[in-house]
Amino acid sequence: MEYTNLGRTGCKVSRLCLGTMNFGPRTSEPDSHAIMSKALDLGIQFWDSADVYGGKQGEGITEQIIGNWFAANSTKRDQIVLATKYQGAMGPGPNDKGASAFHIRQACDASLRRLKTDHIDLYQMHHVNRDCAWDEVYGALDVLRQQGKIIYAGASNFAGWHLAESYFAARHRHTLGMVAEQSKFSLDCRFIELEVLPAARKYGIAVIPWSPLGGGLLAGMSGAEATSRRNINPEQARKRELFKANLDKWQAFCKDLGQRPADVALAWMLHIPGITAPIIGPRTMQQLEESLQALAIKLTPEHMKKIDEIWPPVRHIDATYIHPTRNEAPEAYAW
């Protein structure tokens, strides 16, 4: 396993991040526990979750599954850099979501209970903050840090200017601020290269891509896999039709390399300056083990150029892919 710094911090994290969104809804608790144990054995010690994961509002089922693993493997907790998120709706009340100091305190304490741990290593705002002043957000996060409940703060789905705003707001308060950003990023969705990645590199913010395989689009799936629940939804079908020519060239390119398309897609991402650790979300042990092949693939400048020709940067992508009513980042490309 390869390791790198978490943004401008001295904390080392694995170049692949174990995503846990499937734990509960698609992967049973015993299988999830087996995947977590194997991931750690393989050196993947950077794990990501969120309070809203699990499929049932307010229950935090995925965090509970992780917490049960920690309870059974208490001596291994300090080997793991544990990340989770807040801001999503955890109940019907007006303060059961958001980035207010009121909600941050409640959300953190609830996550700690479910995770069966006394601290969260990276506590992330799940979507861009548009409701609360940074003084309120950082005030709440600094209290949690002083209490030993969190170590680092991070963000998800921020635009480049949001990262800059958060950085200078933290400097004004003489606090560390956001050290990581989770963004949607894949060969078929390269929007963050315009501003998010440059901003992150400038301000020492780790970039942790989610959906690095484009929801399975880049994995070269066929047969039963291609008609799975995720890939028969209308949006995925539309993407497959829109990018058919790209996909044909992509599969031919990967075949020439003698590598699985999913592994090449991850390897490409690991070659991009500023990318810290793409999130892999294995449903099975096989998917987890196969993902490590990406670390062994070395792409030459010629390979990278060819990939750019197959999957051009965002300025060349057919504009019909962009939802016409979503013109502001990050909703123009994320959610």
SVG drawing of the C-alpha trace seen along z (x, -y; Angstrom):
<svg xmlns="http://www.w3.org/2000/svg" viewBox="-40 -37 46 49">
<polyline fill="none" stroke="black" stroke-width="0.4" points="0.0,0.0 1.1,-3.6 0.5,-6.4 0.4,-10.2 -0.3,-13.2 -3.9,-14.2 -3.7,-17.6 -1.5,-20.1 -1.5,-17.9 1.1,-15.4 -1.4,-12.6 -0.7,-9.7 -3.6,-8.0 -3.7,-5.1 -3.9,-6.0 -7.2,-4.1 -10.0,-5.1 -12.5,-2.4 -16.0,-3.8 -18.7,-2.2 -22.0,-3.4 -22.8,0.1 -22.5,1.5 -26.1,2.3 -28.2,1.5 -26.2,3.8 -23.7,5.7 -24.6,7.6 -23.0,6.8 -20.9,10.0 -19.7,9.4 -19.0,5.7 -17.0,6.7 -15.0,9.2 -14.3,6.5 -13.1,4.0 -10.8,6.6 -9.3,7.5 -9.0,3.8 -6.9,3.1 -4.8,6.3 -4.2,4.9 -3.0,1.5 -6.2,-0.4 -6.5,-2.4 -8.4,-5.4 -12.1,-4.7 -15.1,-7.0 -18.7,-7.0 -21.6,-9.4 -24.4,-9.6 -27.0,-9.3 -25.7,-6.1 -27.7,-3.0 -31.1,-3.5 -33.2,-4.4 -33.4,-8.1 -32.0,-8.8 -30.7,-5.3 -27.1,-5.6 -27.0,-1.9 -23.7,-2.1 -22.0,-3.8 -23.6,-1.2 -22.0,1.6 -18.6,-0.1 -19.1,-0.6 -19.8,3.0 -16.6,3.9 -14.7,1.5 -16.3,3.1 -15.0,6.4 -11.6,5.1 -10.9,2.4 -7.1,2.7 -7.2,1.8 -9.1,-1.5 -6.0,-3.7 -4.6,-2.1 -7.5,-3.6 -8.0,-7.2 -11.8,-7.3 -13.8,-9.9 -17.6,-10.5 -19.9,-13.3 -22.7,-15.5 -25.3,-17.9 -27.7,-15.5 -31.2,-15.2 -31.3,-12.8 -34.9,-13.5 -38.0,-15.5 -37.1,-18.5 -35.8,-21.8 -32.5,-21.4 -32.0,-17.8 -29.8,-18.8 -27.4,-21.5 -24.2,-23.1 -25.5,-25.1 -23.5,-24.8 -26.8,-23.3 -26.8,-20.5 -23.0,-19.9 -22.9,-19.1 -25.8,-16.8 -24.6,-15.1 -21.1,-14.5 -22.3,-13.0 -24.7,-10.7 -22.0,-9.5 -19.6,-8.8 -22.3,-6.7 -23.0,-4.7 -19.3,-4.3 -18.5,-3.2 -15.4,-5.4 -14.4,-8.4 -13.2,-10.5 -13.6,-11.0 -10.3,-11.6 -11.9,-13.6 -15.3,-15.2 -16.7,-16.4 -19.5,-18.7 -21.5,-16.6 -22.5,-19.4 -21.6,-23.0 -22.4,-25.4 -24.9,-28.0 -26.8,-28.6 -24.3,-29.3 -21.5,-31.9 -18.1,-30.3 -17.6,-31.8 -20.5,-29.6 -19.2,-26.5 -15.6,-26.8 -16.7,-27.8 -18.6,-24.5 -15.8,-22.5 -13.1,-24.1 -15.1,-23.1 -15.3,-19.5 -11.6,-19.6 -10.8,-21.0 -13.0,-18.2 -11.0,-15.6 -14.1,-14.5 -12.6,-15.3 -9.1,-15.8 -9.5,-17.3 -12.3,-19.0 -13.2,-18.5 -15.8,-19.2 -17.6,-17.6 -19.2,-18.9 -17.6,-22.3 -16.8,-24.5 -13.4,-26.1 -14.4,-29.4 -16.0,-27.7 -12.6,-26.1 -10.9,-29.5 -13.6,-31.1 -13.2,-28.4 -9.4,-28.6 -9.3,-32.4 -12.2,-32.2 -10.0,-29.7 -6.9,-31.9 -8.9,-34.8 -9.8,-32.7 -6.3,-31.3 -7.6,-27.8 -6.7,-24.9 -9.8,-24.9 -10.8,-22.4 -8.0,-20.0 -9.9,-17.7 -12.6,-17.9 -14.6,-15.0 -15.7,-15.7 -17.4,-13.8 -14.6,-13.0 -14.2,-10.4 -13.1,-10.3 -16.7,-11.0 -17.1,-13.8 -14.0,-16.0 -15.5,-19.3 -13.4,-19.7 -10.3,-20.1 -11.5,-23.6 -11.4,-25.1 -11.7,-22.7 -8.4,-20.8 -6.4,-24.0 -7.8,-25.6 -7.2,-22.4 -3.5,-22.3 -3.1,-26.0 -4.4,-25.7 -3.1,-22.3 -6.5,-20.6 -6.7,-16.8 -9.0,-15.8 -10.9,-12.5 -12.9,-11.6 -16.2,-9.9 -17.7,-7.7 -14.3,-7.4 -15.8,-4.7 -18.7,-6.9 -21.2,-4.7 -19.8,-1.6 -19.8,-3.3 -16.0,-3.1 -15.7,0.5 -16.3,2.1 -19.2,4.1 -21.1,6.5 -23.8,9.1 -25.4,9.5 -23.3,6.7 -24.4,4.2 -28.1,4.9 -27.7,4.6 -29.9,2.4 -27.6,-0.6 -27.1,-0.4 -30.6,0.0 -31.7,-3.4 -32.6,-6.0 -29.7,-8.3 -27.1,-5.5 -28.7,-4.3 -28.6,-7.8 -24.9,-8.1 -24.2,-4.8 -25.9,-5.9 -24.3,-9.4 -20.8,-8.0 -21.1,-4.9 -18.3,-6.0 -16.0,-6.9 -16.8,-3.6 -15.9,-1.6 -12.5,-3.3 -12.0,-3.0 -12.5,0.7 -10.2,1.2 -7.5,-1.0 -7.7,1.0 -7.6,4.3 -4.4,3.2 -2.9,2.4 -4.0,5.9 -5.8,4.3 -9.4,4.2 -11.1,0.9 -11.9,0.2 -8.3,0.6 -7.1,-1.7 -9.7,-4.3 -8.4,-4.3 -4.8,-4.3 -5.4,-7.4 -6.9,-9.2 -3.9,-8.3 -1.6,-10.0 -3.5,-13.3 -1.6,-15.9 -3.6,-16.8 -5.6,-13.6 -5.1,-12.1 -7.2,-8.9 -10.2,-7.9 -13.0,-6.2 -13.6,-2.6 -17.0,-1.2 -16.7,2.6 -19.8,4.7 -17.8,7.9 -14.4,9.1 -13.4,9.7 -14.1,6.1 -11.9,5.0 -9.0,7.2 -9.2,6.3 -9.0,2.6 -5.4,2.9 -4.3,3.6 -4.7,-0.1 -1.7,-0.9 0.5,1.3 -0.4,-0.3 2.0,-2.9 0.7,-5.1 3.2,-7.0 2.6,-10.5 1.6,-8.9 -1.0,-6.8 -2.3,-9.9 -2.6,-11.8 -4.5,-8.9 -6.9,-8.8 -7.5,-12.6 -8.4,-11.9 -10.9,-9.3 -12.3,-11.2 -11.7,-14.9 -11.7,-17.5 -15.0,-19.0 -14.8,-21.9 -15.1,-19.3 -17.9,-17.1 -21.2,-17.2 -23.2,-19.9 -26.4,-17.7 -25.0,-15.8 -25.3,-18.8 -28.8,-19.2 -30.1,-22.5 -31.5,-23.8 -28.3,-23.2 -25.8,-25.9 -24.0,-26.4 -21.3,-24.2 -21.4,-21.7 -25.0,-20.8 -24.1,-21.2 -22.3,-17.9 -22.9,-16.4 -26.2,-16.6"/>
</svg>
